[in-house]
């Protein structure tokens, strides 16, 4: 198993930027991108997609309630229930996974998103040293954990 290289990791940073640009017409501020060496403090709403095939691992998107509510309101959504917020963060994770497949190849299999509420889910789902992208959009923090390895 090989870890991702800089170009492969950059595709996720670009994908996060593109998601917000297309959805909100405002690019997020990427506040950091690093290899985590300790616990990762996530947010209350989490979407996780698992990869298999040419790459194995997962991508987790973690966002606070307020950010997800703002995203839904911008899309003229009136259901701001926790269930709908979980669906939204799951869909964001799924979108990032789909974007990854375009660049990493059709041999990449992506699971249906798993949705988790509570920041403890972040610590339970990531390996020891995932790649973490932290960002701010409309003054709200969020993070994306990329925990993938090439399988060949």
N, C-alpha and C positions, 0 to 999 in steps of 0.2 A: 504494500500500500504506500502510495506517495501523497504527500500533502500538496495542496494547491500552490501554484506559482503566483507571482505578483499579477500577471496578466489575467489569470482566472479569477483572482480575488477582486481585481479592479472591475470586472464585469458586474459584480454584485453592487459595488458602489455606484456604478453608472446606472444600473437597473433601479436602485432606490431613488436616485435623482430623477430618472425618467418617469417613474411611477407618479411621484408628486407633481412633476411638471405637467404631465398629461391630465392627471385627475384634478389638480387644483390651480394650475397655471402659475404656481409659485414653487420654485425649486427649494428643497430643504437645505439647511446649512449642515454639512457634514462636520461634526465637532471633533471626531477622532475615528481612527481605524487602527486597531491594534490586535496583537495576539494576547489573549487573556491568560493570566497566570494565577488568578485567584477566583474567588466567587464573583459572579456577575449579578448585579442588582437589576432585575427586570422590572416590568410594570405589571399592572393588574390584568391586562388582556393580551393573550399570546396565541399566535397561530404557528403551527409547526408542519412542515412537509418533509417527508423522508424520501431520500434518493437511493436508488439501487441501479445496478447495471454497470455502466462505465465509471460511475462515481458512487461511493457509498457514504451515507451520513444523513445530515439534515440541515435545514435552514429554519431558524426560528425568528419570528417578528414579534416584538414586545412593545406595546403602546399603552399609555394611560387612557382612562375613560374620556377625559376632556378632548384629547386629540381625535379620537375616533368619533366622538359626537360631532365635532366640527367638520370632519370629513363627510360624515353622513348628511349633515345639514347642507353642505355645499352641493351635494348630489340630490337635493330636494327630498331626502328621506325623512319621514316624520316618526318612524318607529325607532326610538332611541333606547330601547330596552337592552339589558345586559346580553340577552340572547342574540340580538341583532348586532351589537358591538362585537361579540365573539365571531359571528358570521363574517363581519367586515374584516377583522384582523386575519381570519383564516383565508379570506379571499385575497388579501394583500400577499400573504405568504405563498399562496398558490400562483399568483401573478408573477412574483419573483422567481418561483420555480420554473414556470413556463418560459420566462425570459432566459433563464440559465440553460434550458434545453436547446434553445435556438443557437446558443454559442458553444455549448459543451457537447452537442451531438444528440442525434435521435436515439442513441443507445441508452440514454438516461431515462429511467423510469421514475415517475413522481407519484407519491401517494396522495390520496384525498387528504386535505388539511385536518389536522387534529387541533381542536380549540381548547385552551386551558385558561381558567381564570385564577388569578393570584400569582404573585411574583415568585413564590416557592417553586412553581412549575419550571421556571427558567433554570434554577440550580439543578433540578432533578433531571433535566433533559440534555444538558450540554456536557461534553467530555472535558477533560482537564484543561486543554489549551485551544479553544475555538477562536476563530477570527471574529472580532466584534467591530461593528460599525455603529457609532453613536451619532445621533442627528437631532436637530431642532427644526420644527416646522411650526410657524405661527406661535413662537415662544414656548412650544410644547416639546419635551424630550421624547425620544424613542430609540430603540436599538434593534439591530439585526445581527444574529449570531450565525455564522457560517461554519459548519462543522462537517466538512467533506474531505474525502480522500479519493484519489484516483485508484481504481481497483486493478488496473493493468500496468 
